Amino acid sequence: MEIRPLKMYSIQEKLIFSNWKFFFLLGIIFTACTPAVNEAYLRSIAAERMQEQALFIDPVNSPLDSIERQSFTRLNYFPIDESFKVNAFVQRFEKTDTFSLPHSNEMSKPYKKYGMVHFQLKGKLFELMLLEPVKHKAGHENSLLLCFTDLSSGISTYPNGRYLDLEISNADSIELDFNKAYNPYCAYSKRYHCPIPPATNKLAIAVEAGMQYKAH
């Protein structure tokens, strides 16, 4: 992944540099890693996390409204751990059944059961169901959703699970990088309706990678 200079993001740059949190966040991002992490990979994840932080305090593009931003401090992450980046075998379903996936705030939306991913994590075998939205957002026509809970859910991560954004591919394998696992917007605002992971997508392991969650 190409790391663009910060000056490419003019709006975020002005916001971040005008705020002392920038230097605080830099310290968090670059110290939150394990010694064995590949340097290029570290920079890639760190850059993504900086952009995520910048987005939340951006008055134009933030998912939070002006009142919510006042109480927002920062996003929290686990240390970067490359052992949580794994390759998974993709088992596509011959028939993609459509079902109603429960969302927060007692909502639901139709999704297709795209297939299963089978992978090994920390020496154990796991599988998760891939979901495809029936209605894709513009510009995201190939998107797949991998939403899951794990043994850290409700303890150090968001109780209703975290997400990985993936794309439809003809390949038989796909990379799952749990360092990129993120919280849905409904973790920070009641204005959103977010998918709740199906019961099949509960991992019997604590995925201590990606975004953390602290109630506010």
CORLINUR-V608557 format. One record per pair of residues at least 24 apart in sequence whose C-alpha atoms are under 10 Angstrom apart, sorted by the first residue. I is the first residue (numbers start at 1). J is the second residue. D is the distance in whole Angstrom. If there is no record, write none. Layout:
i=(I & I)
j=(J & J)
d=(D & D)
This chain:
i=(1 & 1 & 1 & 1 & 1 & 2 & 2 & 2 & 2 & 3 & 3 & 3 & 3 & 3 & 3 & 3 & 4 & 4 & 5 & 6 & 6 & 6 & 9 & 9 & 11 & 11 & 11 & 11 & 11 & 11 & 12 & 12 & 12 & 12 & 12 & 12 & 12 & 12 & 12 & 12 & 13 & 13 & 13 & 14 & 14 & 15 & 15 & 15 & 15 & 15 & 16 & 16 & 16 & 16 & 16 & 21 & 21 & 21 & 22 & 22 & 22 & 25 & 25 & 25 & 25 & 25 & 25 & 26 & 28 & 28 & 28 & 29 & 29 & 29 & 29 & 29 & 30 & 30 & 31 & 31 & 32 & 32 & 32 & 32 & 32 & 33 & 33 & 33 & 33 & 33 & 34 & 34 & 34 & 34 & 35 & 35 & 36 & 36 & 36 & 36 & 37 & 37 & 37 & 37 & 38 & 38 & 41 & 41 & 42 & 42 & 42 & 45 & 45 & 45 & 45 & 46 & 48 & 49 & 49 & 49 & 49 & 49 & 49 & 50 & 52 & 63 & 63 & 63 & 63 & 63 & 63 & 64 & 64 & 64 & 64 & 64 & 64 & 65 & 65 & 68 & 68 & 69 & 71 & 72 & 72 & 73 & 74 & 75 & 75 & 75 & 75 & 75 & 75 & 76 & 76 & 76 & 76 & 76 & 76 & 76 & 77 & 77 & 77 & 77 & 77 & 77 & 77 & 77 & 77 & 77 & 77 & 77 & 78 & 78 & 78 & 78 & 78 & 78 & 78 & 78 & 78 & 78 & 79 & 79 & 79 & 79 & 79 & 80 & 80 & 80 & 80 & 80 & 80 & 81 & 81 & 81 & 81 & 81 & 81 & 82 & 82 & 82 & 82 & 83 & 83 & 83 & 83 & 83 & 83 & 84 & 84 & 84 & 84 & 84 & 84 & 84 & 84 & 84 & 84 & 84 & 84 & 85 & 85 & 85 & 85 & 85 & 85 & 85 & 85 & 86 & 86 & 86 & 86 & 86 & 86 & 86 & 86 & 86 & 87 & 87 & 87 & 87 & 87 & 87 & 87 & 87 & 87 & 87 & 88 & 88 & 88 & 88 & 88 & 88 & 88 & 88 & 88 & 88 & 88 & 88 & 88 & 88 & 89 & 89 & 89 & 89 & 89 & 89 & 89 & 89 & 89 & 89 & 89 & 90 & 90 & 90 & 90 & 90 & 90 & 90 & 90 & 90 & 90 & 90 & 90 & 90 & 90 & 90 & 90 & 91 & 91 & 91 & 91 & 91 & 91 & 91 & 91 & 92 & 92 & 92 & 92 & 92 & 92 & 93 & 96 & 96 & 98 & 98 & 98 & 98 & 99 & 101 & 101 & 101 & 101 & 101 & 101 & 101 & 102 & 102 & 102 & 102 & 102 & 102 & 103 & 103 & 103 & 103 & 103 & 103 & 103 & 103 & 104 & 104 & 104 & 104 & 104 & 104 & 104 & 104 & 104 & 105 & 105 & 105 & 105 & 105 & 105 & 106 & 106 & 107 & 107 & 107 & 107 & 108 & 108 & 108 & 108 & 109 & 109 & 109 & 109 & 109 & 109 & 110 & 110 & 111 & 111 & 111 & 111 & 112 & 113 & 114 & 114 & 114 & 116 & 117 & 117 & 117 & 117 & 117 & 117 & 118 & 118 & 119 & 119 & 119 & 119 & 121 & 121 & 122 & 122 & 124 & 124 & 126 & 126 & 126 & 126 & 126 & 127 & 127 & 127 & 127 & 128 & 128 & 128 & 128 & 128 & 128 & 129 & 129 & 129 & 129 & 129 & 130 & 130 & 130 & 131 & 131 & 131 & 132 & 132 & 132 & 140 & 141 & 141 & 142 & 142 & 142 & 142 & 143 & 143 & 143 & 144 & 144 & 145 & 145 & 146 & 146 & 146 & 146 & 147 & 147 & 147 & 147 & 147 & 147 & 147 & 147 & 147 & 147 & 148 & 148 & 148 & 148 & 148 & 148 & 148 & 148 & 148 & 149 & 149 & 149 & 149 & 149 & 149 & 149 & 149 & 149 & 149 & 149 & 149 & 150 & 150 & 150 & 150 & 150 & 150 & 150 & 150 & 151 & 151 & 151 & 151 & 151 & 151 & 151 & 152 & 152 & 152 & 152 & 152 & 152 & 152 & 152 & 153 & 153 & 153 & 153 & 153 & 153 & 153 & 154 & 154 & 154 & 155 & 155 & 155 & 155 & 156 & 156 & 156 & 156 & 156 & 156 & 156 & 156 & 157 & 157 & 157 & 157 & 157 & 157 & 157 & 157 & 157 & 157 & 157 & 157 & 158 & 158 & 158 & 158 & 158 & 158 & 158 & 158 & 158 & 158 & 159 & 159 & 159 & 159 & 160 & 160 & 160 & 160 & 160 & 160 & 160 & 161 & 161 & 161 & 161 & 161 & 161 & 161 & 161 & 162 & 162 & 162 & 162 & 162 & 162 & 162 & 163 & 163 & 163 & 163 & 163 & 164 & 177 & 177 & 178 & 178 & 178 & 178 & 178 & 179 & 179 & 179 & 179 & 179 & 180 & 180 & 180 & 181 & 181 & 181 & 181 & 181 & 181 & 182 & 182 & 182 & 182 & 182 & 183 & 183 & 183 & 183 & 187 & 187 & 187 & 187 & 188 & 188 & 188 & 188)
j=(40 & 41 & 43 & 44 & 45 & 40 & 43 & 44 & 47 & 40 & 43 & 44 & 45 & 46 & 47 & 48 & 44 & 47 & 47 & 47 & 50 & 51 & 51 & 54 & 54 & 55 & 58 & 59 & 60 & 61 & 50 & 51 & 53 & 54 & 55 & 56 & 57 & 58 & 59 & 61 & 51 & 54 & 58 & 54 & 58 & 54 & 55 & 57 & 58 & 59 & 50 & 53 & 54 & 57 & 58 & 53 & 73 & 74 & 50 & 53 & 54 & 49 & 50 & 53 & 74 & 75 & 76 & 50 & 76 & 77 & 79 & 76 & 77 & 78 & 79 & 80 & 79 & 80 & 79 & 80 & 77 & 78 & 79 & 80 & 81 & 78 & 79 & 80 & 81 & 82 & 79 & 80 & 81 & 82 & 80 & 81 & 80 & 81 & 82 & 83 & 80 & 81 & 82 & 83 & 81 & 82 & 80 & 82 & 80 & 81 & 82 & 80 & 179 & 180 & 210 & 80 & 180 & 75 & 76 & 77 & 180 & 210 & 211 & 75 & 182 & 185 & 186 & 188 & 189 & 191 & 192 & 185 & 186 & 188 & 189 & 190 & 191 & 189 & 191 & 188 & 189 & 188 & 216 & 188 & 216 & 216 & 214 & 182 & 183 & 211 & 212 & 213 & 214 & 156 & 157 & 210 & 211 & 212 & 213 & 214 & 156 & 157 & 179 & 180 & 181 & 182 & 208 & 209 & 210 & 211 & 212 & 213 & 156 & 157 & 179 & 207 & 208 & 209 & 210 & 211 & 212 & 213 & 179 & 208 & 209 & 210 & 211 & 178 & 179 & 180 & 208 & 209 & 210 & 177 & 178 & 179 & 208 & 209 & 210 & 177 & 178 & 179 & 209 & 121 & 122 & 177 & 178 & 179 & 209 & 120 & 121 & 122 & 176 & 177 & 178 & 179 & 180 & 207 & 208 & 209 & 210 & 121 & 175 & 176 & 177 & 178 & 179 & 180 & 209 & 119 & 120 & 121 & 122 & 174 & 175 & 176 & 177 & 178 & 117 & 118 & 119 & 120 & 121 & 173 & 174 & 175 & 176 & 177 & 116 & 117 & 118 & 119 & 120 & 121 & 126 & 127 & 128 & 172 & 173 & 174 & 175 & 176 & 116 & 117 & 118 & 119 & 120 & 127 & 171 & 172 & 173 & 174 & 175 & 114 & 115 & 116 & 117 & 118 & 119 & 127 & 128 & 129 & 130 & 169 & 170 & 171 & 172 & 173 & 174 & 115 & 116 & 117 & 118 & 129 & 130 & 172 & 173 & 116 & 117 & 129 & 130 & 170 & 172 & 130 & 131 & 132 & 131 & 132 & 133 & 134 & 134 & 131 & 133 & 194 & 195 & 196 & 197 & 198 & 193 & 194 & 195 & 196 & 197 & 198 & 160 & 186 & 192 & 193 & 194 & 195 & 196 & 197 & 160 & 186 & 187 & 190 & 192 & 193 & 194 & 195 & 196 & 186 & 190 & 191 & 192 & 193 & 194 & 193 & 194 & 193 & 194 & 195 & 196 & 193 & 194 & 195 & 196 & 133 & 134 & 135 & 193 & 194 & 195 & 134 & 135 & 135 & 144 & 145 & 195 & 144 & 144 & 144 & 145 & 168 & 146 & 146 & 172 & 173 & 174 & 175 & 176 & 173 & 174 & 173 & 174 & 175 & 176 & 205 & 207 & 205 & 207 & 204 & 205 & 201 & 202 & 203 & 204 & 205 & 200 & 201 & 202 & 203 & 198 & 199 & 200 & 201 & 202 & 203 & 197 & 198 & 199 & 200 & 201 & 166 & 168 & 201 & 166 & 197 & 198 & 166 & 167 & 168 & 167 & 167 & 168 & 166 & 167 & 168 & 169 & 167 & 168 & 169 & 168 & 169 & 195 & 197 & 176 & 181 & 197 & 201 & 181 & 182 & 183 & 184 & 195 & 196 & 197 & 198 & 201 & 202 & 181 & 196 & 197 & 198 & 199 & 200 & 201 & 202 & 203 & 196 & 197 & 198 & 199 & 200 & 201 & 202 & 203 & 204 & 205 & 206 & 207 & 201 & 202 & 203 & 204 & 205 & 206 & 207 & 208 & 202 & 203 & 204 & 205 & 206 & 207 & 208 & 203 & 204 & 205 & 206 & 207 & 208 & 209 & 212 & 202 & 203 & 206 & 207 & 208 & 212 & 213 & 213 & 214 & 215 & 206 & 212 & 213 & 214 & 206 & 207 & 208 & 211 & 212 & 213 & 214 & 215 & 182 & 183 & 206 & 207 & 208 & 209 & 210 & 211 & 212 & 213 & 214 & 215 & 182 & 183 & 184 & 186 & 187 & 211 & 212 & 213 & 214 & 215 & 183 & 187 & 196 & 213 & 184 & 186 & 187 & 194 & 195 & 196 & 197 & 187 & 194 & 195 & 196 & 197 & 198 & 201 & 202 & 187 & 195 & 196 & 197 & 210 & 211 & 212 & 195 & 196 & 197 & 210 & 211 & 210 & 209 & 210 & 207 & 208 & 209 & 210 & 211 & 207 & 208 & 209 & 210 & 211 & 209 & 210 & 211 & 207 & 208 & 209 & 210 & 211 & 212 & 209 & 210 & 211 & 212 & 213 & 210 & 211 & 212 & 213 & 213 & 214 & 215 & 216 & 213 & 214 & 215 & 216)
d=(9 & 8 & 9 & 6 & 9 & 10 & 10 & 8 & 10 & 9 & 8 & 6 & 10 & 10 & 7 & 9 & 10 & 9 & 10 & 9 & 10 & 9 & 9 & 10 & 9 & 10 & 8 & 10 & 9 & 10 & 10 & 8 & 9 & 6 & 7 & 10 & 8 & 7 & 10 & 10 & 10 & 8 & 10 & 10 & 10 & 8 & 10 & 8 & 7 & 9 & 10 & 9 & 7 & 8 & 9 & 10 & 9 & 9 & 9 & 9 & 9 & 9 & 8 & 8 & 8 & 9 & 10 & 8 & 9 & 9 & 9 & 9 & 8 & 10 & 8 & 9 & 9 & 9 & 8 & 9 & 8 & 7 & 4 & 6 & 9 & 8 & 4 & 4 & 6 & 9 & 7 & 6 & 6 & 8 & 9 & 9 & 10 & 8 & 8 & 10 & 7 & 7 & 6 & 9 & 10 & 8 & 9 & 8 & 7 & 9 & 9 & 8 & 8 & 8 & 10 & 9 & 9 & 9 & 10 & 9 & 9 & 10 & 9 & 10 & 10 & 7 & 10 & 9 & 8 & 10 & 9 & 8 & 10 & 8 & 7 & 10 & 9 & 9 & 10 & 8 & 7 & 10 & 8 & 8 & 8 & 9 & 10 & 10 & 10 & 7 & 8 & 8 & 9 & 10 & 10 & 9 & 6 & 5 & 6 & 8 & 10 & 9 & 9 & 10 & 10 & 9 & 9 & 7 & 6 & 4 & 5 & 8 & 9 & 10 & 8 & 10 & 6 & 5 & 6 & 6 & 6 & 10 & 8 & 8 & 7 & 8 & 9 & 9 & 6 & 9 & 9 & 7 & 7 & 10 & 9 & 7 & 9 & 7 & 9 & 8 & 9 & 8 & 9 & 8 & 8 & 9 & 9 & 9 & 9 & 10 & 7 & 8 & 8 & 6 & 5 & 7 & 10 & 8 & 8 & 7 & 9 & 9 & 7 & 6 & 4 & 6 & 7 & 9 & 9 & 7 & 7 & 7 & 10 & 9 & 6 & 5 & 6 & 8 & 9 & 9 & 7 & 8 & 10 & 7 & 6 & 5 & 6 & 9 & 9 & 6 & 5 & 5 & 8 & 10 & 10 & 9 & 10 & 8 & 5 & 5 & 6 & 7 & 8 & 5 & 5 & 6 & 10 & 9 & 9 & 6 & 4 & 7 & 9 & 10 & 7 & 6 & 5 & 7 & 9 & 10 & 10 & 10 & 9 & 10 & 10 & 8 & 5 & 5 & 7 & 5 & 5 & 6 & 8 & 9 & 9 & 8 & 9 & 6 & 9 & 10 & 9 & 10 & 9 & 10 & 10 & 9 & 10 & 9 & 9 & 8 & 10 & 10 & 10 & 10 & 7 & 7 & 8 & 8 & 9 & 8 & 6 & 6 & 8 & 8 & 10 & 10 & 9 & 6 & 5 & 4 & 5 & 9 & 9 & 8 & 10 & 9 & 8 & 5 & 5 & 7 & 7 & 9 & 8 & 9 & 8 & 6 & 8 & 8 & 10 & 7 & 8 & 9 & 10 & 8 & 9 & 8 & 9 & 8 & 8 & 9 & 10 & 10 & 8 & 6 & 8 & 8 & 10 & 10 & 10 & 10 & 10 & 8 & 10 & 9 & 10 & 9 & 10 & 8 & 8 & 10 & 9 & 9 & 10 & 10 & 10 & 10 & 9 & 9 & 9 & 9 & 10 & 10 & 9 & 10 & 10 & 7 & 8 & 9 & 9 & 8 & 9 & 8 & 10 & 10 & 7 & 5 & 8 & 8 & 9 & 8 & 10 & 7 & 6 & 9 & 10 & 9 & 10 & 10 & 10 & 10 & 9 & 9 & 9 & 9 & 9 & 8 & 5 & 5 & 8 & 5 & 6 & 10 & 6 & 10 & 9 & 10 & 9 & 9 & 8 & 9 & 9 & 10 & 10 & 10 & 8 & 7 & 5 & 8 & 7 & 9 & 9 & 8 & 5 & 8 & 9 & 9 & 5 & 6 & 7 & 9 & 7 & 9 & 9 & 10 & 6 & 5 & 6 & 9 & 9 & 9 & 9 & 8 & 5 & 5 & 6 & 6 & 6 & 6 & 9 & 8 & 7 & 6 & 5 & 4 & 7 & 9 & 10 & 10 & 8 & 5 & 6 & 7 & 10 & 9 & 10 & 10 & 8 & 9 & 10 & 9 & 9 & 8 & 9 & 10 & 10 & 9 & 8 & 9 & 10 & 10 & 8 & 9 & 6 & 6 & 7 & 10 & 9 & 8 & 10 & 9 & 8 & 10 & 9 & 7 & 5 & 5 & 7 & 10 & 9 & 7 & 9 & 10 & 7 & 9 & 7 & 5 & 8 & 9 & 10 & 9 & 10 & 9 & 9 & 10 & 8 & 9 & 9 & 6 & 7 & 10 & 10 & 9 & 7 & 7 & 10 & 9 & 9 & 10 & 10 & 9 & 8 & 9 & 8 & 9 & 9 & 10 & 9 & 10 & 10 & 10 & 9 & 9 & 8 & 9 & 6 & 6 & 9 & 9 & 9 & 5 & 4 & 8 & 8 & 5 & 7 & 9 & 10 & 7 & 5 & 6 & 9 & 10 & 6 & 5 & 8 & 10 & 9 & 6 & 8 & 8 & 8 & 9 & 8 & 10 & 10 & 10 & 9 & 8)
